[in-house]
């Protein structure tokens, strides 16, 4: 089986990595190793699914939100532990908890919330309840939150570029929730092994377009905010919180690329700043060849049927952001005619998002595996 051969080859590479420090560091992002193990949260409560509402305000660089977490108790408990960064403001008096026999039925009981407390020196928020909730109970906790839009590519951030047609400065909003920055965007269970469905709605100025991990389900005039639209997207498959991604921009969308390879269907859009026809076709060609090669190599298709690719002229801090159904990158990175970097970023959709490490400390090994597989795929490409 292909996975057995991959594993054997990878173990050979791991042995080399252990003996060649400089070689190892070229494949491993050391910054991801420093995630503290004590930031694990209690498993008294586990998530079943999320509904998230994000309202952006680009003029004052902040956002408001509401998260509805459908949860289940694995033990009797009076506490709910969540990951929440100190940058995120939570009004504890507005937290609500409703219990029901089944999350799809009308809630049958409200449980009073006594208080919410941040643990010292940790990104953990504890919701204290007035009474014990019994093992096996299900319900929904409703938490409103507020945050700041950052200027570095962590969490929810803002970037800028020069419009190639008007020469005006344009701004865009994007998320980068790796490795453990989902807690900067909303209260959640921010651990890589926890995968559940997400349903997301985004309020944005009508001058912009919002793109999410999944396709747009509906878009309406915002019922309250003048000049805003409210976009609701299809529910994701079960994915970890750090895989959520959205981009809000004025970039132009290229014509849709669709190819069907056996039973595999992909829809690709390239969002760009009026790049040349030659540049666009070059990127399109490399994306389609790479996706087909990865599909053949893994003998399996990616559950996501679409990929939105954002080519951003002045993408800050990092060359790429890869997430479920979305790939963002600096224009200079896409101008490279090679296949290796694009292969790495697309392989991450299989290994890293679809198949995730058990804990953050496993991320360097995951990166090494991705680089190894990208090399194998590029070597066998017929281009």
C-alpha positions in Angstrom: 0.0 0.0 0.0 1.2 3.5 -0.8 1.1 4.7 2.8 3.4 1.8 3.9 6.0 2.7 1.3 5.7 6.4 2.3 6.2 5.5 6.0 9.3 3.4 5.2 10.9 6.1 3.2 10.1 8.7 5.8 11.7 6.7 8.6 14.9 6.7 6.7 14.7 10.4 6.4 14.0 10.8 10.1 17.2 8.9 10.9 19.1 11.3 8.7 17.5 14.3 10.4 18.6 13.0 13.8 22.2 13.0 12.7 22.3 16.1 10.6 21.2 19.1 12.7 21.5 21.7 10.0 19.6 19.6 7.6 16.8 19.1 10.1 16.5 22.8 10.9 16.0 23.6 7.2 12.8 21.5 7.3 11.5 22.4 10.8 10.0 25.6 11.9 11.5 25.8 15.4 9.0 28.5 16.4 6.2 25.9 16.6 8.0 23.9 19.3 7.5 26.4 22.1 3.8 25.8 22.7 3.4 25.1 26.4 2.1 21.6 27.2 0.3 23.0 30.3 -2.1 24.9 28.0 -4.0 21.6 27.5 -7.5 22.0 28.8 -9.7 19.6 30.8 -11.6 17.1 28.9 -14.7 17.2 31.2 -16.5 18.8 28.3 -15.9 18.2 24.6 -17.3 20.1 21.6 -19.7 18.7 19.1 -20.0 21.6 16.7 -19.7 25.4 16.5 -21.7 28.3 15.1 -19.6 31.5 14.8 -20.7 35.0 13.9 -18.0 37.6 13.1 -18.7 41.3 12.5 -15.7 43.2 11.1 -15.0 46.9 11.4 -12.0 47.6 9.3 -12.1 51.4 10.0 -11.3 51.0 13.7 -9.5 47.7 13.4 -11.7 45.6 15.6 -14.3 42.9 15.4 -17.2 41.6 17.4 -18.4 38.0 17.5 -20.6 35.4 19.0 -19.9 31.7 19.3 -22.4 29.0 20.0 -20.6 25.9 21.1 -22.6 22.7 21.1 -21.0 20.6 23.8 -21.2 17.3 25.7 -20.1 16.4 29.3 -17.9 13.4 29.6 -17.9 13.7 33.4 -19.9 15.5 36.1 -18.6 19.0 36.3 -19.4 22.6 37.4 -16.7 24.1 35.1 -16.1 24.5 31.3 -12.5 25.1 30.2 -11.8 26.9 27.0 -8.9 28.4 25.2 -9.1 32.2 25.0 -6.2 34.6 24.3 -5.8 37.6 26.6 -6.3 39.8 23.5 -9.9 38.6 23.3 -12.5 40.4 25.5 -15.4 38.4 27.0 -18.3 39.9 28.8 -18.9 37.2 31.4 -22.3 38.5 32.4 -23.6 37.8 28.8 -22.5 34.1 28.8 -25.5 31.7 28.6 -25.7 28.0 28.9 -28.7 25.9 27.8 -29.0 22.2 28.3 -31.2 19.8 26.2 -31.6 16.1 25.7 -30.4 16.5 22.1 -28.6 19.6 20.5 -31.2 19.6 17.7 -34.1 19.9 20.0 -35.5 22.9 21.9 -33.4 23.6 25.0 -35.1 22.4 28.1 -33.1 24.0 30.9 -31.0 27.1 31.5 -28.0 26.7 33.8 -26.9 29.9 35.5 -23.3 31.1 34.9 -21.6 32.3 38.1 -18.5 33.9 36.6 -15.7 33.5 34.1 -12.0 33.5 35.1 -8.8 33.6 33.1 -6.1 31.3 34.5 -2.9 33.2 35.4 -0.2 33.1 32.6 -2.3 30.8 30.5 -4.6 31.2 27.6 -7.4 29.3 29.3 -10.7 30.7 30.4 -12.9 28.9 32.9 -16.7 29.2 33.0 -18.0 28.5 36.5 -21.6 27.2 36.7 -24.0 27.4 39.6 -24.8 23.7 39.5 -23.2 20.4 38.5 -24.0 19.2 34.9 -24.2 15.4 34.7 -22.1 13.2 32.5 -23.7 12.6 29.1 -25.6 15.9 29.1 -25.6 18.0 25.9 -26.2 21.7 25.5 -25.0 24.9 23.9 -22.9 27.7 25.5 -23.3 31.1 24.0 -20.3 33.5 24.4 -20.1 37.0 23.0 -16.5 38.4 22.4 -14.6 41.3 21.0 -11.0 41.5 19.6 -8.5 43.7 17.8 -7.5 43.3 14.2 -3.7 42.9 14.3 -1.0 44.1 11.9 1.1 41.0 12.0 0.1 37.7 10.4 -1.3 36.1 13.6 -4.9 35.5 14.5 -7.0 38.0 12.6 -4.9 40.6 10.8 -4.9 43.4 8.3 -2.6 43.8 5.4 -2.1 46.4 2.6 -1.1 46.4 -1.1 -1.0 48.9 -3.9 -3.8 48.5 -6.4 -2.1 48.0 -9.8 -4.8 49.8 -11.7 -5.5 52.9 -9.5 -2.2 53.0 -7.5 -4.3 53.5 -4.4 -3.5 51.7 -1.2 -6.0 48.9 -0.5 -6.4 46.9 2.7 -7.6 43.4 3.2 -8.3 41.2 6.3 -7.2 37.6 6.7 -6.7 35.0 9.3 -3.7 32.8 10.2 -4.7 30.6 13.1 -1.7 28.3 13.1 -0.3 26.8 15.2 -2.5 27.8 18.2 -4.0 31.2 17.3 -7.7 30.2 16.9 -8.0 31.3 20.5 -7.1 34.8 19.3 -10.2 34.9 17.1 -12.9 33.2 19.3 -13.2 31.1 22.5 -12.7 27.5 21.5 -11.1 24.1 22.1 -7.8 25.0 20.4 -6.1 21.6 20.2 -5.1 19.8 16.9 -6.7 16.5 17.7 -10.2 18.0 18.3 -12.1 18.1 15.0 -15.7 19.2 14.7 -17.9 20.9 12.1 -18.1 24.7 12.0 -20.8 27.0 10.6 -19.6 30.5 10.1 -21.3 33.8 9.2 -19.3 37.0 8.5 -20.6 40.6 8.4 -18.4 42.7 6.1 -18.6 46.0 4.3 -20.3 45.6 0.9 -17.2 47.1 -0.8 -15.4 43.9 0.1 -15.8 40.2 -0.7 -15.5 37.5 2.0 -14.1 34.0 1.2 -14.2 31.2 3.7 -13.0 27.5 3.9 -16.3 26.4 2.3 -18.5 27.8 -0.4 -20.9 30.7 0.1 -24.4 29.5 1.1 -26.2 32.8 1.1 -25.5 36.6 1.3 -28.1 39.1 2.5 -28.2 42.8 3.4 -27.2 43.1 7.1 -30.4 43.5 9.1 -28.9 46.2 11.3 -25.6 47.6 9.9 -26.1 49.9 6.9 -23.7 49.2 4.0 -22.9 45.8 5.3 -23.7 42.3 4.0 -24.0 39.1 6.1 -22.5 36.1 4.4 -23.2 32.6 5.6 -21.1 29.7 4.4 -21.6 25.9 4.1 -20.8 23.9 7.2 -17.3 22.5 7.2 -16.5 18.9 7.7 -15.0 18.0 11.1 -11.7 20.1 11.2 -9.5 21.5 14.0 -10.1 25.1 15.1 -6.8 26.3 13.7 -7.9 25.2 10.2 -10.5 27.9 10.0 -9.6 30.7 7.5 -11.3 33.6 5.8 -10.1 36.5 3.6 -12.0 39.8 3.2 -10.6 41.8 0.3 -11.1 43.7 -3.0 -8.9 41.4 -5.0 -10.2 40.3 -8.4 -11.2 36.7 -9.1 -10.0 34.9 -12.1 -12.2 32.6 -14.1 -13.0 29.3 -12.5 -10.7 26.4 -13.2 -12.5 23.0 -13.0 -11.0 19.6 -13.6 -12.4 16.2 -13.1 -9.8 13.4 -12.7 -11.7 10.1 -12.3 -14.0 10.7 -9.4 -12.1 13.7 -8.1 -13.6 17.2 -8.7 -11.8 20.4 -7.9 -12.9 24.0 -8.4 -10.0 26.6 -8.3 -10.3 30.4 -8.1 -7.3 32.7 -8.1 -7.8 36.0 -6.5 -5.2 38.6 -7.6 -4.2 42.3 -8.1 -4.6 42.5 -11.9 -1.6 40.2 -12.5 -0.6 39.5 -16.1 -2.3 36.9 -18.2 1.0 35.0 -18.5 1.6 35.0 -14.8 -2.0 33.8 -14.1 -1.8 31.0 -16.6 1.6 29.9 -15.1 0.1 29.7 -11.6 -3.0 27.9 -12.9 -0.9 25.3 -14.7 1.3 24.6 -11.7 -1.8 24.3 -9.4 -3.6 21.8 -11.6 -0.5 19.7 -12.3 0.4 19.6 -8.6 -3.1 18.7 -7.4 -3.3 15.9 -9.9 0.1 14.6 -8.9 -0.7 14.6 -5.2 -4.0 12.8 -5.9 -2.2 10.1 -7.8 0.5 9.8 -5.2 -1.9 9.5 -2.2 -4.4 7.4 -4.2 -7.0 9.4 -2.5 -8.8 12.8 -3.0 -9.2 15.7 -0.7 -12.7 16.0 0.7 -12.7 19.8 -0.1 -13.9 20.3 -3.6 -12.6 23.9 -4.0 -9.5 25.9 -3.4 -9.4 29.6 -3.3 -5.9 30.9 -4.0 -5.0 34.5 -3.0 -2.0 36.0 -4.7 -1.3 39.1 -2.5 1.4 41.6 -3.5 2.7 42.5 0.0 1.7 39.5 2.2 3.2 40.2 5.6 5.7 38.2 7.8 5.3 34.8 6.2 5.3 33.6 2.6 2.2 31.4 2.7 -0.9 30.6 4.8 -2.5 27.3 4.0 -5.9 26.2 5.3 -8.8 24.1 4.4 -9.9 25.1 0.9 -7.7 28.3 1.0 -4.1 29.1 0.0 -2.8 32.6 0.5 0.7 33.7 -0.6 3.0 36.5 -1.4 3.0 37.4 -5.1 6.8 37.0 -5.2 6.4 33.4 -4.0 4.0 32.5 -6.7 6.3 34.1 -9.3 8.7 31.2 -8.8 8.3 28.7 -11.6 9.1 25.7 -9.5 6.7 23.1 -8.1 8.2 22.3 -4.7 6.8 25.2 -2.6 3.3 24.9 -4.1 3.5 21.1 -3.5 4.3 21.6 0.1 1.4 24.0 0.7 -1.1 21.8 -1.1 0.1 18.6 0.6 -0.6 20.4 3.9 -4.3 20.2 3.0 -4.0 16.4 3.3 -1.4 16.1 6.1 -1.8 18.9 8.6 -5.5 19.8 8.2 -7.3 16.6 7.2 -4.8 14.4 9.1 -3.5 16.4 12.0 -0.7 16.0 14.6 -1.9 14.8 18.0 -0.2 17.8 19.8 1.7 20.9 18.8 5.0 19.4 19.7 4.5 16.9 16.8 4.3 19.8 14.3 8.0 19.7 13.4 7.8 16.1 12.4 4.7 16.9 10.4 6.6 19.7 8.5 9.5 17.3 7.8 7.0 14.7 6.4 5.4 17.3 4.1 8.8 18.4 2.8 9.8 14.9 2.1 6.5 14.1 0.3 6.8 17.3 -1.8 10.2 16.2 -2.9 9.0 12.7 -3.8 6.0 14.1 -5.8 8.1 16.7 -7.7 10.7 14.0 -8.6 7.9 11.9 -10.2 6.0 14.7 -11.8 5.6 14.6 -15.6 5.9 18.2 -16.6 
